Amino acid sequence: MKITTWNVNSVRARKNHILAWLETARPHALLLQETKCEGADFPFADFRAAGYESFCCGQKAYNGCAVLSRLPIADAQCGMPNRPHDKQARVAAVTVAPSGGGENLRLISAYIPNGGEVGAEKYEYKLEWLADFAEYIADAARDFPGGVAAGGDYNIAPADEDIYDPAHWGAGNILVSKPERAAFAGLLARGYADAHRLFTQPRGVFSWWDYRAASFSRNRGLRIDMFLLTPPLATKCESCAPDSAPRTWEKPSDHAPVTVRLRAEE
């Protein structure tokens, strides 16, 4: 089973990229972030024609998450129950039955706040949001013993090896500050594994590159898009890797899709 996460930086602007990538990659599920549209404008029909059922939690011009699946979707949910008054569309979750049989899986598409700059109001919102997300995914791990895959744009580079040049980026900067990294460690402490860290990885494996300063061609990137897996899925995970090819296409998202491959039930 293949599950992919991808911040597409506008589902309408990148619709043809998504469809072209789905045609060749054919993941069982694709978790999207930063869709930037309300449900009425989401291209359900185009994805259905490609063989994917869709569920979206949209917001006009900002944020937005969605799940596309070749497997039937159930128990779809927008947002986190412990943040009922938050109007920002940052979480979409569905339940699917794995194609090889076994217990149902919970798939969570998450778009963690960027935070703006350290110490700003948006930064405090980010840390508060992450604390609630930790509770949310802990509940999901308990409620779905078959496994939870929380994929998304986490807007945190967890370690220095996830940055092209730690000295240049700066330890106190947004995405790498100690409180943000501590919050990410807190997510793992809820019973999750960072799928990337399950394998020996070469240096320079990133998922995001700024549009400026030829960052992609120079591989001046960050690893901020990732999958968190509960033990039932972590033990079945065979690989976790970004696909940088779509970043080379005309007018691409600044993020690459990241895919985990899970071994089928024996």
GIMOPE-V281455 format. One record per pair of residues at least 12 apart in sequence whose ideal C-beta (glycine too) atoms are under 8 Angstrom apart, sorted by the first residue. I is the first residue (numbers start at 1). GAP is how many residues later the second one is. If there is no record, write none. Layout:
[[I | GAP] [I | GAP]]
This chain:
[[1 | 27] [1 | 97] [1 | 98] [1 | 99] [1 | 260] [1 | 261] [1 | 263] [2 | 23] [2 | 24] [2 | 25] [2 | 26] [2 | 27] [2 | 257] [2 | 258] [2 | 259] [2 | 260] [3 | 24] [3 | 25] [3 | 26] [3 | 27] [3 | 28] [3 | 104] [3 | 146] [3 | 148] [3 | 224] [3 | 256] [3 | 257] [3 | 259] [4 | 21] [4 | 23] [4 | 25] [4 | 26] [4 | 27] [4 | 147] [4 | 253] [4 | 254] [4 | 255] [4 | 256] [5 | 25] [5 | 26] [5 | 27] [5 | 28] [5 | 104] [5 | 146] [5 | 147] [5 | 148] [5 | 220] [5 | 221] [5 | 222] [5 | 252] [5 | 253] [6 | 12] [6 | 24] [6 | 25] [6 | 26] [6 | 27] [6 | 219] [6 | 247] [6 | 249] [6 | 250] [6 | 251] [6 | 252] [7 | 25] [7 | 26] [7 | 27] [7 | 104] [7 | 145] [7 | 146] [7 | 201] [7 | 218] [7 | 246] [7 | 247] [7 | 248] [8 | 24] [8 | 25] [8 | 26] [8 | 27] [8 | 245] [8 | 247] [9 | 25] [9 | 27] [9 | 244] [9 | 245] [9 | 246] [10 | 24] [10 | 25] [10 | 26] [10 | 27] [10 | 243] [11 | 21] [11 | 24] [11 | 25] [11 | 26] [11 | 31] [11 | 32] [11 | 53] [11 | 55] [12 | 24] [12 | 25] [12 | 29] [12 | 31] [13 | 23] [13 | 238] [14 | 238] [14 | 239] [15 | 28] [15 | 31] [17 | 229] [17 | 232] [17 | 235] [17 | 236] [18 | 12] [18 | 14] [18 | 29] [19 | 27] [19 | 28] [19 | 31] [21 | 222] [21 | 225] [21 | 236] [22 | 25] [22 | 28] [22 | 30] [22 | 46] [23 | 27] [25 | 218] [25 | 232] [25 | 234] [26 | 44] [27 | 43] [27 | 232] [28 | 41] [28 | 42] [28 | 43] [28 | 68] [28 | 71] [29 | 38] [29 | 39] [29 | 40] [29 | 41] [29 | 42] [29 | 67] [29 | 78] [30 | 22] [30 | 37] [30 | 38] [30 | 39] [30 | 227] [31 | 34] [31 | 35] [31 | 36] [31 | 37] [31 | 61] [31 | 76] [31 | 77] [31 | 78] [31 | 120] [31 | 121] [32 | 24] [32 | 32] [32 | 33] [32 | 34] [32 | 35] [32 | 36] [32 | 77] [33 | 31] [33 | 32] [33 | 76] [33 | 77] [33 | 78] [33 | 119] [33 | 120] [34 | 29] [34 | 30] [34 | 77] [34 | 119] [35 | 21] [35 | 23] [35 | 28] [35 | 29] [35 | 30] [35 | 31] [36 | 23] [36 | 24] [36 | 25] [36 | 26] [36 | 27] [36 | 28] [37 | 21] [37 | 22] [37 | 23] [37 | 24] [37 | 27] [38 | 20] [38 | 21] [38 | 22] [39 | 17] [39 | 19] [41 | 17] [42 | 12] [42 | 14] [42 | 16] [42 | 24] [44 | 12] [47 | 21] [51 | 19] [52 | 16] [52 | 17] [52 | 18] [53 | 15] [53 | 16] [53 | 17] [53 | 19] [53 | 20] [54 | 12] [54 | 13] [54 | 14] [54 | 15] [55 | 12] [55 | 14] [55 | 18] [55 | 21] [55 | 37] [55 | 39] [56 | 36] [57 | 21] [57 | 22] [57 | 32] [57 | 34] [57 | 35] [58 | 31] [59 | 28] [59 | 29] [59 | 30] [62 | 26] [62 | 27] [63 | 25] [63 | 26] [63 | 27] [63 | 48] [64 | 25] [64 | 47] [65 | 24] [65 | 25] [65 | 26] [65 | 27] [65 | 44] [65 | 45] [65 | 46] [65 | 87] [66 | 26] [66 | 43] [67 | 25] [67 | 26] [67 | 27] [67 | 40] [67 | 42] [69 | 25] [69 | 27] [69 | 38] [71 | 25] [71 | 26] [71 | 27] [71 | 28] [72 | 24] [72 | 25] [73 | 21] [73 | 22] [73 | 23] [74 | 20] [74 | 21] [74 | 22] [74 | 30] [75 | 18] [75 | 19] [75 | 20] [76 | 16] [76 | 17] [76 | 18] [77 | 14] [77 | 15] [77 | 16] [77 | 17] [78 | 13] [78 | 14] [79 | 12] [80 | 52] [80 | 53] [80 | 56] [81 | 55] [82 | 50] [82 | 53] [82 | 54] [83 | 46] [83 | 49] [86 | 43] [88 | 25] [89 | 22] [90 | 20] [90 | 21] [90 | 22] [90 | 23] [90 | 39] [91 | 17] [91 | 18] [91 | 19] [91 | 20] [91 | 42] [91 | 45] [92 | 16] [92 | 17] [93 | 13] [93 | 14] [93 | 15] [93 | 16] [93 | 47] [94 | 12] [94 | 13] [95 | 12] [95 | 49] [98 | 48] [98 | 164] [98 | 166] [98 | 167] [99 | 165] [100 | 164] [100 | 165] [101 | 163] [101 | 164] [102 | 44] [102 | 163] [103 | 41] [103 | 42] [103 | 43] [103 | 44] [103 | 129] [104 | 40] [104 | 42] [105 | 39] [105 | 41] [105 | 42] [105 | 43] [105 | 44] [105 | 128] [106 | 34] [106 | 37] [106 | 38] [106 | 40] [106 | 41] [106 | 42] [106 | 43] [107 | 41] [107 | 42] [107 | 44] [108 | 29] [108 | 32] [108 | 40] [108 | 41] [108 | 42] [108 | 43] [108 | 44] [109 | 42] [109 | 43] [110 | 23] [110 | 40] [110 | 41] [110 | 42] [110 | 43] [110 | 44] [111 | 41] [111 | 42] [112 | 14] [112 | 17] [112 | 18] [112 | 21] [112 | 40] [112 | 41] [112 | 42] [112 | 43] [112 | 44] [113 | 12] [113 | 13] [113 | 16] [113 | 42] [114 | 12] [114 | 41] [114 | 60] [114 | 61] [115 | 12] [115 | 40] [115 | 59] [115 | 60] [115 | 65] [116 | 58] [117 | 57] [118 | 54] [118 | 55] [118 | 56] [118 | 59] [123 | 51] [126 | 29] [126 | 54] [127 | 52] [127 | 53] [127 | 56] [130 | 50] [130 | 53] [130 | 54] [130 | 56] [130 | 57] [131 | 52] [131 | 55] [133 | 54] [134 | 49] [134 | 52] [134 | 53] [134 | 55] [134 | 56] [137 | 13] [137 | 50] [137 | 53] [137 | 55] [137 | 91] [138 | 52] [138 | 53] [141 | 49] [141 | 50] [141 | 51] [141 | 89] [144 | 86] [145 | 87] [146 | 86] [147 | 82] [147 | 83] [147 | 85] [147 | 86] [147 | 89] [148 | 44] [148 | 80] [148 | 81] [148 | 82] [148 | 85] [149 | 78] [149 | 79] [149 | 80] [149 | 84] [149 | 111] [150 | 42] [150 | 77] [150 | 78] [150 | 79] [151 | 74] [151 | 75] [151 | 76] [151 | 77] [151 | 107] [151 | 109] [152 | 73] [152 | 74] [153 | 55] [153 | 71] [153 | 72] [153 | 102] [154 | 30] [154 | 70] [154 | 71] [154 | 72] [155 | 20] [155 | 69] [156 | 19] [156 | 20] [156 | 24] [156 | 25] [156 | 27] [156 | 28] [156 | 68] [157 | 12] [157 | 18] [157 | 19] [157 | 65] [157 | 66] [157 | 67] [158 | 23] [158 | 26] [158 | 27] [158 | 36] [158 | 65] [159 | 22] [161 | 42] [162 | 44] [162 | 60] [162 | 61] [162 | 62] [163 | 13] [163 | 59] [163 | 60] [164 | 40] [164 | 42] [164 | 55] [164 | 56] [164 | 57] [164 | 58] [165 | 55] [169 | 53] [175 | 47] [175 | 49] [187 | 41] [188 | 40] [191 | 39] [191 | 40] [192 | 36] [192 | 37] [192 | 38] [193 | 35] [193 | 36] [193 | 37] [193 | 38] [193 | 41] [194 | 32] [194 | 33] [194 | 34] [195 | 31] [195 | 32] [195 | 33] [195 | 34] [195 | 39] [195 | 42] [195 | 45] [195 | 65] [196 | 27] [196 | 30] [196 | 31] [196 | 44] [198 | 36] [198 | 39] [198 | 42] [199 | 40] [199 | 41] [204 | 15] [204 | 17] [205 | 18] [205 | 36] [205 | 37] [206 | 13] [206 | 15] [206 | 16] [206 | 17] [206 | 36] [206 | 50] [207 | 14] [207 | 15] [207 | 16] [207 | 17] [207 | 18] [207 | 19] [207 | 35] [207 | 48] [207 | 49] [207 | 51] [208 | 13] [208 | 14] [208 | 15] [208 | 16] [208 | 17] [208 | 46] [208 | 47] [208 | 48] [209 | 12] [209 | 13] [209 | 38] [209 | 45] [210 | 44] [211 | 43] [216 | 28] [216 | 31] [216 | 32] [225 | 17] [225 | 30] [225 | 31] [225 | 33] [226 | 32] [227 | 13] [227 | 31] [227 | 33] [229 | 31] [233 | 27] [233 | 29] [236 | 26] [236 | 27] [237 | 23] [237 | 24] [237 | 25] [237 | 26] [238 | 23] [238 | 24] [238 | 25] [239 | 20] [239 | 21] [239 | 22] [240 | 18] [240 | 19] [240 | 20] [240 | 21] [241 | 17] [241 | 18] [242 | 14] [242 | 15] [242 | 16] [242 | 17] [243 | 13] [243 | 14] [243 | 15] [243 | 16] [244 | 12]]
